[in-house]
């Protein structure tokens, strides 16, 4: 019997899940503390696996919840902070990409018991991660709300996002085919992948591209406040959720930034013992090298067993050992200008 996947265990109150996120971008370390309504998470969690996967990867527009009031608030915060930072469009999208990439990767089978369990953006945030389609859906939802064109890109056994761009670097596709619209690959499961950077394992692979139709997305029976319905000549009842559950709007703080500490300082502080060992090893190696060089010089001096018999030979040898190469330590004949072993100039 198939059982429902477990609910998130990080609930700290009856109203919200308290979540903290951290990522680096453009030399700064960012943190973001979010209070995510429990009721909103539950509304998405109650959608069955069969409904989520009924159209396969081509149908993940159903999970791209651009109409969700909470996700819209997050996207607006991201747009506001990147505008305050003076970022251009490329950096704004890259900032959101870095945020999503730093969510942890988890297997659907391990976390839910299902081979395939695509998550809604709210679920990915509360669960603090997911697999490739989960982070792709979150990234696509945020950037689409921010006003950027997005599609889903489906390499073999993988899922990613394409962002509409012009004259950017990297891997891209025209969509629709033969159009002048180009979508650049965005990898959401690996840290530090840039816009247009395709993972090496997908080089030369055929991909599928799926448009995202917002009219097909799921809208839960929960709202920030009761909806107001404007009558129209052809419609007297609202299309979605005529009697939604209402909850109080959560407070969403701005992401906070602080300078990233230099890598060298981190290494020295956290690995002081390792640095001492390295320094001692270098000093020992230098001492051994000097001793070895002196030993070679001593061994290279010719010895004469009978000075009287080998007087001429001794004289010749004494002349030949007048010069030692300061580079490799080998003895050379007295008239040598270049070392007979290493070829470097010795006089």
Buried (B, 14 or more C-beta within 10 A) or exposed (E): EEEEBEBBEEBEEEBBBEBEBEBBBEEEBBEBEBBBBBBBBBBBBEBEBEEBBEEEBEBBBBBBBBBBBBBBBBBBBBBEBBEEBEBEEBBBBBBBBBBBBBBEBBEBEEBBBBEBBBBBBBBBBBBBBBBBBBBBBBBBBBBBBBEBBBBBBBBEEBBBBBBBBEEBEBBBBEBEEEEEBBBBBBBBBEEEBBBBBBBEEBEEEEBEBBEBEEEEBBBBEBBBEEBEEEEEEEEEEEEEEEEBEEBEEBEBEEBEBEEBEEEEEEEEEEEEEEEEEEEEEEEEEEEEEEEEBEEBBEEEEEEBEEEEEBEEEBEEBEEBBEBBBEBBBBBBEEEBEEBBEEEEEBE
